[in-house]
Amino acid sequence: MRRAYSVETVRAAEAALMKRVPEGALMQRAAAGLAAACGDLLRRTGRVYGSRVLLLVGSGDNGGDALYAGARLARRGAGVRALLISPDRAHAGGLAAFLAAGGRVADGPDGLGGLDLVVDGITGIGGRGGLREDALALLRAVTRAHGRTPVIAVDLPSGVEADSGEVHGEAVRADATVTFGTYKPGHLIDPAAEHAGALRLVDIGLGPELPEPPDLEALQYADVAALLPVPGAESDKYSRGVVGVVAGSERYPGAAVLAVSGALHGGAGAVRYVGPGADAVIARFPETLVHAGPPSKAGRVQAWVIGPGLGDGRWAEEAVADVLGADVPVLVDADGLRLLDPETVRTRTAATVLTPHAGEAAALLGVAREEVEAGRLAAVRELAARYRATVLLKGSTTLVAEARDTPVRVNPTGTGWLATAGSGDVLSGLTGSLLAAGLAPRDAASVGAYLHGLAARHGSDGAPVSAQDVAHGIPAAWRDVRAG
């Protein structure tokens, strides 16, 4: 599992560790890891000896990391130059080591010639509010002249917010980011994560100093495999979980089909469908149990999914109220989010999972969509607290938050292929099947998002993907996870 901590927590852990190790040891460990990563990248297109490397050096410890790493590369035969943002504030020890190893300080961004690698050591995890004007001018000049040269960021791309994943103004776009000790939220959450490129974590001995729990976590294959509800020899369709689906309308019957598809492919023992799309559902999935409604009369279920394509008529309003009155977990998506009563959600004794995209989240919070997209972590936490629910905020990085104090989960399998009509309906049914199988709401939402992303990759295979392709890719995603 990838774990991420806030800047404050990382600083405290570093301070505790520095009391137990020789002075400068952490920076040397970081520099060694950074130099190794630079060397690996240079060898992909050539070799370290004779390569041309440019360091963009700020005044903080990240600048020191870059200078010490540059010194190591220079000793291996690379031609390394450094552009100092504030020459009088450069890390003294790092600069001395750099010059002693044969590194050179450049007078400015002009006349640098060809480059094989740029190292971004302008600002670190303590940077706030985007790049300052002097750093921004330098970055623009280097980008204009060497825009296709690979960039490695030191700890975090300069100009992004470490704690929130927000980006205010222009920031470095790295091909790879080498971070130290632990991940930070900005490595995992867009829009900052989009600037980070491939991530490489360097162990500097910080682990024992980091507290439990982390601020964020991202499940990996083994974590998801441990949570998958695999049936046993004595399982039957009821013990595997019966999920109720209230979705679709005369205008959007396909939403019902897709939600049911997600539930069935997601492993539900049985699906009860309630709504006006029964004929379309039965035509595609004859194993579905259909009922005219209301949902409370449809039969026993272990979880409900309501909202996809539901519309906003009287029947839809009554169905949402009816389902929220049930004493089983309920997942609310799409049109259901517009029709729910916040106080009803807050006072439910059973779990509620809300699955908005950015626009729906903005409506629930009463803010602009752009505000949600720019500050996804703050938005998902606020929604979870305000509605006392588990919230799965869909998007380029899908986040899952609870009202209680548990780490926000970041889904690492997202792909642009999921930006297609109906894929969210499939996710609702899939997550609902996991709720019905007995997974805790946070686990069901996290595993559902993980499988959903893998399924899109299977369905697309590098080609355009539809929501049906995503649904059909779920079993392959399931097998992948179990195989590790």
C-alpha positions in Angstrom: 0.0 0.0 0.0 1.2 3.5 -0.8 1.0 5.8 2.2 1.2 9.5 2.1 1.7 12.0 5.0 1.3 15.7 5.3 4.3 18.1 5.3 3.9 18.8 9.0 4.1 15.1 9.8 7.0 14.5 7.5 8.9 17.4 9.1 8.3 16.1 12.6 9.5 12.6 11.6 12.6 14.0 9.9 13.4 16.0 13.0 13.1 13.0 15.2 15.3 10.9 12.9 18.0 13.6 12.6 18.5 13.4 16.4 19.7 9.7 15.9 21.9 10.0 12.8 25.0 12.0 12.0 24.5 15.5 10.8 23.8 15.7 7.0 23.1 11.9 6.8 19.5 12.4 5.6 20.5 14.7 2.8 23.2 12.4 1.7 20.8 9.5 1.6 18.4 11.6 -0.5 21.1 12.7 -2.8 22.3 9.2 -3.4 18.8 8.0 -4.3 18.3 11.0 -6.5 21.6 10.5 -8.3 20.8 6.8 -8.9 17.4 7.7 -10.4 19.1 10.2 -12.7 21.6 7.6 -13.7 18.8 5.1 -14.5 17.0 7.6 -16.7 20.2 8.7 -18.5 21.1 5.1 -19.3 17.8 4.5 -21.0 18.8 6.9 -23.8 22.6 6.7 -23.6 25.0 6.7 -20.6 25.9 8.7 -17.6 29.5 9.4 -18.7 29.5 12.3 -21.1 25.8 13.2 -20.5 24.8 16.8 -20.1 22.7 17.6 -17.0 21.3 20.9 -15.8 20.3 21.5 -12.2 17.6 24.1 -11.4 18.6 25.0 -7.8 16.5 26.8 -5.2 17.5 28.0 -1.8 16.1 25.2 0.3 17.1 21.7 1.1 15.8 20.5 -2.2 18.4 22.6 -3.8 21.0 21.0 -1.6 19.7 17.5 -2.6 20.1 18.5 -6.2 23.6 19.9 -5.7 24.9 16.8 -3.9 23.3 14.5 -6.5 24.9 16.7 -9.2 28.2 16.2 -7.5 27.8 12.4 -7.6 26.9 12.5 -11.3 29.9 14.8 -12.1 32.2 12.2 -10.4 30.7 9.6 -12.8 31.7 11.7 -15.8 28.6 13.7 -16.5 28.9 17.3 -17.5 26.7 19.0 -14.8 25.8 22.7 -14.6 23.7 24.4 -12.1 21.4 27.4 -12.4 21.1 29.1 -9.0 17.8 30.9 -8.4 19.2 32.8 -5.5 23.0 32.4 -5.6 23.6 34.0 -2.2 21.1 31.6 -0.6 22.2 28.3 -2.2 22.9 25.4 0.1 26.6 26.0 1.1 27.6 22.5 1.7 25.9 21.2 -1.4 27.4 23.9 -3.6 30.9 23.3 -2.3 30.6 19.6 -2.9 29.2 20.3 -6.4 32.1 22.6 -7.4 34.7 20.3 -5.9 33.4 17.4 -8.0 33.8 19.4 -11.2 30.3 20.8 -11.5 29.9 24.3 -12.9 27.6 27.2 -12.1 25.9 28.6 -15.3 25.5 32.4 -15.7 22.0 32.1 -17.0 19.6 30.0 -19.1 21.1 31.1 -22.4 23.8 29.2 -24.3 23.5 26.0 -22.4 23.6 23.9 -25.6 22.1 20.4 -25.7 20.9 18.7 -22.5 20.1 15.1 -21.7 18.4 15.8 -18.3 17.0 18.6 -16.2 16.8 18.3 -12.5 14.1 20.4 -10.8 15.3 21.4 -7.3 13.7 24.8 -7.2 11.2 24.3 -4.3 10.3 21.4 -2.1 7.4 20.1 -0.1 7.3 23.4 1.9 6.5 25.5 -1.2 3.2 27.4 -1.2 1.3 29.4 -3.7 3.1 28.5 -6.9 6.4 29.5 -8.3 7.8 33.0 -7.5 8.5 35.3 -10.4 12.3 34.8 -10.5 11.9 31.0 -10.6 9.1 31.1 -13.0 11.1 33.3 -15.5 14.0 30.8 -15.3 11.7 27.8 -15.8 10.1 29.4 -18.8 13.4 30.2 -20.4 14.7 26.6 -19.9 11.4 25.1 -21.1 11.4 27.2 -24.3 15.0 26.1 -25.1 14.8 22.5 -23.8 11.1 21.6 -23.7 11.7 18.0 -24.8 14.5 17.2 -22.4 13.4 14.8 -19.6 12.8 16.4 -16.2 13.3 14.8 -12.8 11.7 16.6 -9.9 13.3 16.5 -6.4 10.7 15.4 -3.9 7.9 17.2 -5.6 7.5 19.2 -8.8 8.1 22.8 -8.0 5.0 24.9 -7.9 2.5 22.2 -6.7 1.0 22.0 -3.2 2.3 19.0 -1.3 -0.6 18.7 1.2 -3.5 19.2 -1.1 -2.5 18.3 -4.6 -3.6 21.8 -5.8 -1.7 23.8 -8.4 -1.8 27.6 -8.3 -0.4 29.0 -11.5 2.4 27.4 -13.5 4.4 24.5 -12.1 7.1 22.1 -13.3 5.9 19.2 -15.3 8.2 16.3 -14.6 8.7 13.0 -16.3 9.6 11.5 -13.0 9.6 12.5 -9.4 12.0 11.1 -6.8 10.6 11.6 -3.3 12.2 10.7 0.1 11.0 8.8 3.1 7.3 8.7 2.2 4.8 9.9 -0.4 3.0 13.2 0.1 -0.6 13.8 -0.9 0.4 15.9 -3.9 2.1 12.9 -5.4 -1.2 11.0 -5.6 -3.9 13.6 -6.2 -4.6 15.6 -9.3 -3.9 18.1 -10.6 -0.5 17.9 -8.8 -0.1 14.2 -9.5 -0.3 14.9 -13.2 2.8 17.0 -12.9 4.8 14.4 -11.0 5.2 11.7 -13.7 6.5 8.3 -12.6 7.1 8.1 -8.9 10.2 6.7 -7.2 10.4 6.5 -3.4 13.8 6.6 -1.8 14.1 5.0 1.7 16.0 7.4 4.0 15.0 5.5 7.2 12.0 7.6 8.0 9.5 4.7 8.3 9.8 4.1 12.1 9.2 7.8 12.8 6.0 8.0 10.9 2.8 7.7 12.9 -0.4 5.7 12.3 -2.6 6.3 10.4 -1.3 8.1 7.3 -3.2 11.0 5.8 -3.8 9.2 2.5 -3.3 5.7 1.2 -3.5 4.0 -2.2 -4.4 0.3 -2.4 -2.2 -2.0 -4.4 -2.9 -5.5 -5.9 -2.2 -7.4 -2.7 -4.4 -5.0 -0.6 -7.3 -5.4 -3.0 -6.9 -9.2 -3.3 -7.2 -9.5 0.5 -10.5 -7.6 0.4 -12.2 -9.4 -2.5 -15.3 -11.4 -1.4 -14.5 -14.8 -2.8 -17.3 -17.4 -2.4 -16.6 -20.6 -0.5 -17.8 -24.2 -1.1 -21.0 -23.7 0.9 -21.9 -20.3 -0.5 -25.2 -19.7 -2.2 -26.7 -16.8 -4.1 -28.0 -15.2 -1.0 -24.9 -15.5 1.1 -22.9 -14.0 -1.8 -25.0 -10.9 -1.5 -28.2 -9.7 -3.1 -28.1 -6.1 -4.3 -31.1 -4.0 -5.2 -30.8 -1.6 -8.1 -33.2 1.3 -8.6 -32.1 3.0 -11.9 -33.2 4.0 -15.3 -36.2 5.7 -16.7 -38.2 5.9 -19.9 -35.6 8.4 -21.2 -32.6 6.5 -19.8 -33.3 2.8 -19.8 -29.7 2.0 -20.6 -28.6 3.3 -17.2 -30.6 0.5 -15.6 -28.9 -2.1 -17.9 -25.4 -0.8 -17.1 -25.9 -0.6 -13.3 -27.3 -4.2 -13.3 -24.4 -5.3 -15.5 -21.8 -3.8 -13.1 -23.5 -5.6 -10.2 -23.7 -9.0 -11.9 -20.1 -8.8 -13.3 -19.0 -7.6 -9.9 -20.0 -10.9 -8.3 -23.4 -10.3 -6.8 -25.2 -13.5 -6.0 -28.4 -12.0 -7.2 -29.7 -8.6 -8.4 -33.2 -7.3 -7.7 -34.2 -4.5 -10.1 -36.9 -2.0 -9.5 -37.8 0.7 -12.0 -39.2 1.4 -15.4 -36.4 -0.3 -17.3 -37.4 -3.9 -16.4 -38.0 -5.0 -20.0 -34.6 -3.8 -21.1 -32.9 -5.3 -18.1 -34.5 -8.7 -18.6 -33.7 -8.7 -22.3 -30.0 -8.4 -21.4 -29.9 -10.2 -18.1 -32.7 -12.8 -17.7 -31.3 -13.8 -14.3 -32.3 -10.5 -12.8 -35.2 -10.4 -10.3 -37.5 -7.6 -11.3 -40.2 -5.8 -9.3 -42.6 -2.9 -10.1 -41.9 -1.2 -6.8 -41.7 0.5 -4.4 -38.2 -0.8 -3.5 -39.2 -1.7 0.0 -41.7 -4.3 -1.4 -39.2 -5.9 -3.8 -37.8 -8.4 -1.4 -34.8 -8.8 0.8 -31.5 -7.2 -0.2 -28.1 -6.7 1.5 -27.5 -3.3 -0.2 -29.3 -0.8 -2.5 -28.0 1.1 -5.4 -30.1 4.0 -6.5 -29.8 6.9 -8.9 -28.3 6.2 -12.4 -30.6 7.5 -15.1 -33.5 7.9 -12.6 -34.7 11.2 -13.7 -36.5 13.7 -11.4 -40.2 12.8 -11.5 -42.4 12.0 -8.5 -41.7 8.3 -8.8 -38.0 8.9 -8.6 -38.3 11.2 -5.5 -40.5 8.6 -3.7 -38.0 5.8 -4.6 -35.0 7.7 -3.2 -36.9 8.4 0.1 -38.0 4.7 0.2 -34.5 3.4 -0.2 -32.9 5.8 2.2 -35.4 4.5 4.8 -34.0 0.9 4.5 -31.7 -0.5 7.2 -29.1 -1.7 4.8 -26.2 0.1 3.1 -27.3 2.4 0.3 -25.2 3.7 -2.6 -26.6 7.0 -4.1 -25.4 8.1 -7.5 -26.3 10.5 -10.4 -29.9 11.7 -10.3 -30.3 10.2 -6.8 -27.8 12.7 -5.5 -30.0 15.6 -6.6 -33.1 14.0 -4.9 -31.7 13.0 -1.5 -32.5 14.9 1.7 -29.2 15.8 3.5 -30.7 15.4 7.0 -32.1 12.0 6.1 -28.6 10.9 5.0 -27.0 12.3 8.2 -29.5 10.4 10.5 -29.4 7.0 8.8 -28.2 4.2 11.0 -27.0 2.1 8.1 -24.1 3.1 5.9 -24.5 5.5 3.0 -22.1 5.8 0.0 -22.3 8.9 -2.2 -20.6 8.7 -5.6 -20.6 12.1 -7.3 -18.4 13.4 -10.1 -17.0 16.9 -9.7 -20.1 18.7 -11.0 -22.4 16.7 -8.7 -20.1 17.3 -5.8 -20.1 21.0 -6.5 -23.9 21.0 -6.4 -23.9 19.2 -3.1 -21.4 21.6 -1.6 -22.9 24.8 -3.2 -19.7 25.8 -5.0 -18.4 26.0 -8.5 -17.3 22.8 -10.3 -13.8 24.4 -10.9 -13.4 24.7 -7.1 -13.9 21.0 -6.6 -11.6 20.1 -9.5 -8.9 22.4 -8.2 -9.2 21.1 -4.6 -10.4 17.5 -4.7 -9.0 16.5 -1.3 -10.7 19.3 0.5 -14.0 18.7 -1.4 -14.2 14.9 -0.6 -13.4 15.5 3.0 -16.0 18.2 3.3 -18.7 16.1 1.6 -18.0 13.1 3.9 -18.2 15.3 7.0 -21.2 17.3 5.9 -23.3 14.2 4.9 -21.8 11.8 7.5 -21.3 9.4 4.7 -18.6 7.6 2.7 -17.9 9.6 -0.4 -16.4 8.4 -3.6 -15.4 11.4 -5.6 -15.0 10.3 -9.2 -12.5 12.0 -11.5 -8.9 11.9 -12.8 -7.9 10.7 -9.4 -10.9 9.1 -7.6 -10.9 9.7 -3.8 -12.7 7.9 -1.1 -13.3 9.6 2.3 -15.3 8.8 5.4 -16.9 11.1 8.0 -14.7 9.6 10.7 -11.0 10.1 11.0 -9.6 7.5 8.6 -7.1 8.0 5.8 -8.5 9.2 2.5 -8.0 6.5 -0.2 -6.7 7.4 -3.6 -7.5 5.1 -6.5 -4.3 4.4 -8.6 -6.0 2.6 -11.5 -7.9 5.5 -13.1 -7.6 6.0 -16.8 -9.0 8.5 -19.3 -10.8 5.7 -21.0 -13.4 5.9 -18.2 -14.5 9.3 -19.4 -17.3 7.7 -21.4 -21.1 7.8 -21.0 -22.4 5.1 -18.6 -19.2 4.1 -17.0 -20.3 5.6 -13.7 -23.5 3.5 -13.8 -21.3 0.4 -14.1 -19.2 1.6 -11.1 -22.4 2.0 -9.0 -23.5 -1.5 -9.7 -20.1 -3.0 -9.1 -19.6 -1.1 -5.8 -23.2 -2.1 -4.7 -22.4 -5.8 -5.3 -19.4 -5.4 -2.9 -21.5 -3.7 -0.3 -24.0 -6.5 -0.6 -21.2 -9.1 -0.2 -20.4 -7.5 3.2 -17.4 -5.2 2.6 -17.3 -2.1 4.7 -18.4 1.0 2.8 -14.8 2.4 2.5 -13.5 -0.9 1.3 -16.3 -1.5 -1.1 -15.8 1.9 -2.7 -12.0 1.6 -2.9 -12.1 -1.9 -4.3 -14.9 -1.0 -6.7 -12.9 2.0 -8.1 -9.8 -0.1 -8.3 -11.5 -2.9 -10.3 -13.4 -0.3 -12.4 -10.1 1.2 -13.6 -8.5 -2.1 -14.4 -11.6 -3.2 -16.2 -11.4 -0.1 -18.5 -7.8 -1.0 -19.3 -8.9 -4.6 -20.2 -11.9 -3.3 -22.2 -9.9 -0.7 -24.1 -6.6 -2.5 -24.8 -5.4 0.8 -26.1 -8.5 1.5 -28.1 -11.7 3.5 -27.4 -13.8 1.9 -24.7 -17.6 2.0 -23.9 -19.3 1.4 -20.6 -20.3 -2.1 -21.8 -16.6 -2.8 -22.4 -15.8 -1.7 -18.9 -18.5 -4.0 -17.4 -17.2 -6.9 -19.5 -13.7 -6.2 -18.3 -14.5 -6.6 -14.6 -14.0 -10.4 -14.5 -10.6 -10.0 -16.1 -9.7 -7.3 -13.6 -10.8 -9.6 -10.8 -8.6 -12.4 -12.1 -5.6 -10.0 -12.4 -6.0 -8.9 -8.8 -6.2 -12.5 -7.5 -3.2 -13.5 -9.6 -1.2 -10.6 -8.2 
